[in-house]
Amino acid sequence: MWSESLWSKTLIGFLLGFLLSMSLFMNIGFIVPLPRDVFLFIAVIGGFTLWSALISWFYCVQSLKKPALICLVGFLVTAMINAWFYIQEGV
């Protein structure tokens, strides 16, 4: 079945892992008052680590439903929090 192929796991894991890790570390950037260079260093290291862990998780499961659903829900929650911070900051 196509939905269980390695290509689909790679593409979906790549996209959802990237979106979730970026959104999560944007939240951290809004919440924690760090100098810009320190935050960028933490975001690059942490974002890449989270992204690679999510891609590995997509490869380790039989079905794409569970990790895709969890990543989508996590992304929607962090995206709403990002939107709230963005509106509150008035940028």
C-alpha positions as CSV (number, residue, x, y, z in Angstrom):
1,M,0.0,0.0,0.0
2,W,1.3,3.5,-0.9
3,S,0.6,5.0,2.5
4,E,2.9,2.6,4.2
5,S,5.9,3.0,1.8
6,L,9.2,4.5,2.9
7,W,8.7,7.4,0.5
8,S,5.5,8.4,2.2
9,K,7.0,8.0,5.7
10,T,10.0,10.1,4.6
11,L,7.9,12.9,3.1
12,I,5.3,13.1,5.8
13,G,7.9,12.8,8.6
14,F,10.1,15.4,7.0
15,L,7.3,17.9,6.6
16,L,5.4,17.4,9.9
17,G,8.6,17.1,11.9
18,F,10.0,20.3,10.5
19,L,6.7,22.2,11.1
20,L,6.3,20.9,14.6
21,S,9.9,21.6,15.7
22,M,9.9,25.1,14.1
23,S,6.6,26.0,15.8
24,L,7.6,24.6,19.1
25,F,10.9,26.5,19.2
26,M,9.2,29.7,18.1
27,N,7.0,29.3,21.2
28,I,10.1,29.0,23.3
29,G,11.5,32.1,21.7
30,F,8.5,34.1,22.7
31,I,8.3,32.7,26.2
32,V,11.9,32.7,27.4
33,P,13.7,36.0,27.5
34,L,17.1,35.1,26.0
35,P,19.5,37.1,23.9
36,R,18.9,36.5,20.2
37,D,22.1,34.6,19.6
38,V,21.6,32.3,22.5
39,F,18.1,31.5,21.5
40,L,19.1,30.8,17.9
41,F,21.8,28.4,19.0
42,I,19.3,26.6,21.3
43,A,16.7,26.5,18.5
44,V,19.0,25.1,15.9
45,I,20.3,22.3,18.2
46,G,16.9,21.5,19.8
47,G,15.0,21.9,16.6
48,F,17.2,19.5,14.6
49,T,17.2,17.0,17.5
50,L,13.4,17.0,17.7
51,W,13.0,16.9,13.9
52,S,15.3,13.9,13.6
53,A,13.6,12.1,16.5
54,L,10.2,12.6,14.8
55,I,11.5,11.3,11.5
56,S,12.8,8.3,13.3
57,W,9.5,7.8,15.0
58,F,7.7,7.8,11.6
59,Y,10.1,5.0,10.3
60,C,9.6,2.9,13.4
61,V,5.8,2.5,13.2
62,Q,3.7,0.3,10.9
63,S,1.0,2.8,10.2
64,L,1.3,6.5,9.6
65,K,-2.0,7.4,11.2
66,K,-0.9,7.7,14.9
67,P,2.3,9.7,14.5
68,A,0.8,11.9,11.8
69,L,-2.2,12.7,14.0
70,I,-0.1,13.4,17.0
71,C,2.2,15.7,15.0
72,L,-0.7,17.5,13.4
73,V,-2.4,18.1,16.8
74,G,0.8,19.2,18.3
75,F,1.5,21.6,15.4
76,L,-2.0,23.0,15.5
77,V,-1.7,23.7,19.3
78,T,1.7,25.3,18.9
79,A,0.6,27.3,15.9
80,M,-2.3,28.7,17.8
81,I,0.0,29.7,20.7
82,N,2.3,31.3,18.2
83,A,-0.6,33.3,16.7
84,W,-1.6,34.4,20.1
85,F,1.9,35.6,21.0
86,Y,2.2,37.3,17.6
87,I,-1.1,39.2,18.1
88,Q,-0.2,40.1,21.7
89,E,3.2,41.5,20.7
90,G,1.6,43.6,17.9
91,V,4.1,42.8,15.3
